[in-house]
Amino acid sequence: MLNNQGRPTTPANDAAPVDAGRATFTGNRGLDLEEALLFEIGRREVTGVDLPEPEGVKSRLGAHARKTAIDLPGLSEPETMRHYVRLSRQNYAIDSGLYPLGSCTMKHNPRLNEKAARLAGFADVHPLQPVSTVPGAIELIGELGDWLIELTGMKAVAMSPKAGAHGELCGMMAIKAAIKARGEARDVVLVPESAHGTNPATAALIGFKVKTIPARADGTVDVEAVKALLGPDVAAIMLTNPNTCGIFEPEVAAIAEAVHAAGAYFYADGANFNAIVGKVRPGDLGVDAMHINLHKTFSTPHGGGGPGAGPVVLSERLAAFAPVPFVRKGETGFELVEGSDADAAAQPFGRMTAFHGQMGMFVRALAFILSHGADGLKLASETAVLSANYVRAGLQDLMSLPFPDHPSMHEVLFDDSFLEGTGVTTLDFAKAMIDEGYHPMTMYFPLVVHGALLIEPTESESKASLDLFVATLRDLVLAAKRGDLARFQDAPRFAPRRRLDETRAARAPVLKWERPEPAVAQAAE
Ligand SMILES: *Cc1c(COP(=O)(O)O)cnc(C)c1O
């Protein structure tokens, strides 16, 4: 048995398999293969390459030259390949199955996007290259920006933010600059209770005080509750629409009107834009700034936190404050504006990033947009909404809908009251889904309902795939109601790893491998 330093958070229940008959000599289960750390399988004395000692080369490192062995594990090419392929097989991915995470839009990443992004003219450009050598790249940024402006009905776009949360920061900094330019001192930002945590975090980061708008019993924001909080101290409202309960805010236009009448700005969290592309233009609803997560709406990969892109569209009232650099359509085509060459009217609040944004994501997003066309983008949104409502219709008699009176948009929210009295917790239910080969949906978010289960199937799932997903969840709910606790309390039983001590993994991560003392290692053998 390897000493498993890479997995110290393996919990006790892994030691005693539910079905001892399933324990294997290797630790593999069927084609589900165990894999140790490179340091545990590699040997220091082995190297994957075999180069002759260079002759006649004098080291210029002097006293800085390393005197001890570098101590990296050596592996052959096949060993290295197997290591990474085995690890990749332990991941659940959008390319391996339905990924029902709500508020994330884990949609298919078309291979056409990947092909376009790998074209040398896009993949190999360097941000420090003279601008005159990359007119095509500048044009691509400009063209994507034009689509985003057109689809949202806004005036300007800042392309450089590198994630949704970074886009929020950009939009709120533009709002802060606009308020300063008006000579006002507004320092309060209103955020509904159901908001994503990044909203209040963004506002607080740049010095705003956050006031929470209480949730209405039906999961929507009450314009009267907003009006009660508005005053000369309010800088902006940050509102997600469709909201994090998957509901289109029925009073969004009236809220925008009230916010503007009070001299404040309307920041829209555009994470759920996937539900309404081609149907509603946020600019028409009175939005002043909105980020667009290209990885949620325009099919670029969710890169585990990066490399992302979260462009921000801005209304007429905020356009002048857009950060540099930006792309402008000039006499001779698209040009990159870095600052000093901005229009006299421009008052950029500054710069969000060193360069121009994530080129690879821009290429993918534009490839998605152009391959769908305006009608295809609209159809994708309609299909995403249809898929979510199909799942809702297939489950609503067995699971509990906290807001049955509102239709769902691209995601459907259940709460855990259907599990009441079964002895199965929301977490148990999620873990049992893993045994069935599904990544769980978004759990315990939004916070406004008890034990939230937020499901977003997206437009890319077939009816057969949705039917199997619905049938699986129905089977699980019936098992819970029948009292088949074994299926839940020890779940996942069939995954490569069982329940981990996630708190310990987060609080006390083991980031460095320590070579075991030889004597101790021998004693263990
Ligand atoms: C995903 C999300 C964000 C943050 O976006 P990132 O791209 O992950 O930074 C903000 N708000 C909502 C509602 C989201 O779903």
The ligand as an SDF file (V2000), in Angstrom:
LIG
                    3D

 15 15  0  0  0  0  0  0  0  0999 V2000
  -21.0010   32.5770  -11.5730 C   0  0  0  0  0  0  0  0  0  0  0  0
  -21.6560   33.7250  -10.9310 C   0  0  0  0  0  0  0  0  0  0  0  0
  -20.9230   34.8670  -10.5720 C   0  0  0  0  0  0  0  0  0  0  0  0
  -19.4170   34.9580  -10.6390 C   0  0  0  0  0  0  0  0  0  0  0  0
  -18.8750   34.6950  -11.8900 O   0  0  0  0  0  0  0  0  0  0  0  0
  -17.3940   34.1010  -12.0670 P   0  0  0  0  0  0  0  0  0  0  0  0
  -17.2040   34.1080  -13.5350 O   0  0  0  0  0  0  0  0  0  0  0  0
  -17.4330   32.7280  -11.4600 O   0  0  0  0  0  0  0  0  0  0  0  0
  -16.4580   35.0030  -11.3350 O   0  0  0  0  0  0  0  0  0  0  0  0
  -21.6270   35.9510  -10.0690 C   0  0  0  0  0  0  0  0  0  0  0  0
  -22.9560   35.8930   -9.9040 N   0  0  0  0  0  0  0  0  0  0  0  0
  -23.6870   34.8010  -10.2160 C   0  0  0  0  0  0  0  0  0  0  0  0
  -25.1860   34.8200  -10.0350 C   0  0  0  0  0  0  0  0  0  0  0  0
  -23.0640   33.6760  -10.7260 C   0  0  0  0  0  0  0  0  0  0  0  0
  -23.7850   32.5950  -11.0260 O   0  0  0  0  0  0  0  0  0  0  0  0
  1  2  1  0
  2  3  1  0
  2 14  2  0
  3  4  1  0
  3 10  2  0
  4  5  1  0
  5  6  1  0
  6  7  2  0
  6  8  1  0
  6  9  1  0
 10 11  1  0
 11 12  2  0
 12 13  1  0
 12 14  1  0
 14 15  1  0
M  END
$$$$
